[in-house]
């Protein structure tokens, strides 16, 4: 394992983070800039890429915080023009990507900036595929299917959840079938990720909770998936250590910048772990819950996660990893997080129709991420997990 991975793990294991965690740069195949106020480097980073006109992809909520106007001003100081698409919706579909492409096509852009949560990042990446390579998102469902160069992307997350800024995949749902398509390409990865925890201070408590639980699920699923490596495992562990403490702190004290920094960095580490490994059935089970009942992704994943941990304990290696991450009962620890986040309701209290569980179980077992679960699953296996969560 490279020395920098060991250092990350060792330094994050302490009770208090050293000063460097609030201001550092890290390169791992792409550029990551982290620290309070780092949005200010957006213009210089864009200029170093050679950009003349950028497309900012964001959502209406972020637009209202002033982050978009601030970004436009920063870019203007470096002579970079801007086109804005600010209609990103949660769980973006092929229709959302098409709308973004229509706006992007109206200006001669040479840079895309994803500003917001995972949905903004996914929409930005999806737009990049179509704008540069043509066709539809279905053409890129899979890995490295883009045959032409893509525009550089700068990712600026304003939430601490998906870690999409450190991944090369866009998750786009088919507007008709609701199937989530994982479209991955090394060319789609952000050239630069700017992590400024100050941007997360405006997140409502509910969004903080949902994205935080999602990030925790990323750290724990990558930690045991059958595609994990020493490098991904180091990122999983570092992400978990930051998120485990950070979530409780930020929920209790929303203005705690260090807690926000822990969450954003932990989310990025967990996202890097996904990029170097994969997820499992907590995410496979979450997608049908969102598709059929509109349950927010973070809530869906969080509801399933403790039951998935219990299910995966039949795998000795997974149980060993779980034990290394938590001295006590990891599933119980996650339940405690859910209680403090006001997310502890069973599926029966979230509007789920019990009669659809067999159908959802078949759908979940066929999801791409299911094949990476440490315990192989069939529809019948997933049905057991769903019923435990119900």
Steps between C-alpha positions, in 0.01 A plus 500: 500500500639844409634706789250782442211257557652392829547860605139588423376206703732567794435872520122465475497235773572756774236668710593843363597587146826692457496845342587369153154347458354846450740595222679260266528378142501139387560348158384148419457488127321837511531818701321548834513833684355509851449773759268778621469779245649292219219595262717805438743288296226407249610772259871417510428128464274566201758731346774240543284257302481759222128567532337797329133425566354271765166333554397497866263212579310544825158486663251775597582467872870559449424790268313667788798475737709740296760235412425527128534878488818477704640241259412715201684793657808290577510370142448849355816622674689251284321598180282188489142530376217295648180326393279373783269199515334518843209257461662180626253270676562229756572158345553644150350322202583486132253786458699717742821431312336590169384832643849577623648411160258740332628787715864396453458484123393864486845618605848403384610358834835335562460418869223352716467582870282279718394713799278331755423150622525166327210581268682805364817295449310222325315742274825678415671172411198380304493825305870459426443156346226616263650839418835354394413152376136529388232233529304437821595402855410141417802491269732554799340258745803304611868588505719704262256512208577858397718491188578871476670743741280666761507851643690558825281497810549690825295353784399726790288305751270689735385187685685222678346185363560349158872558459420534130773763471751215538331257262485448125140376497172679432184339637213591269150348515307407187205740504259225388618183676662672803797263461815664637777491244859512627694670221870498576799625307843612609453803274193602703689535829551851631830658399481694825286451810472806723388407851399807700321401823368854537265423211335227705404733787175593326375141478169445683511245782302244301737521202800481734355184656405327175826575321703412809335160537552437129871577539521264797338229288763561231782458751355181649391334176833563328676366811358150447414476130661217308688743276679681783875553495752614758481852360120513491485349849727774636269763353193316633642492850617863492160606370317305770713642782431855385130448433423299812600786729421783263133418445400516866695822546358677198143401583540636851695811394426589132743793507796287611738551207737225607209255515394616153858449384504148642179418316614642167840336515350171620251510213780560250706214645198268482441612142862422418448156653204446265716602205755237601252226597119492500187493718256225609135416559416792729514711186340231287204490738477879518438554129164314478383681814569832331353391166176356641434716804706815454704439816800733504819312419678570829196387698461187289865402536500582870193288570655201328858534627471344851313201358754458222779501758320226695451300179863536393633372831468146367813584302797460737715757322221759506439438869872546567496835320188613686663412830815695406288809436295483819580350839132432565206408278539692174137451395388640836736795458341579163155477657614754761612733221161461332317581823702818555442592135121446532522227235422186700154417361454147361379458144148437627489862621640642175206408279644178363243247375599164647349313206766653271793363701546186284507715184742751653721215620532367146574850371758562771680170446535590131655840576861542394633561851344178633770291332765661719334418833726280717220244529357397160127567482191378323159663497399276791801618704424865439135441591615387845694825544203709384265325740741557787496871416122504461 
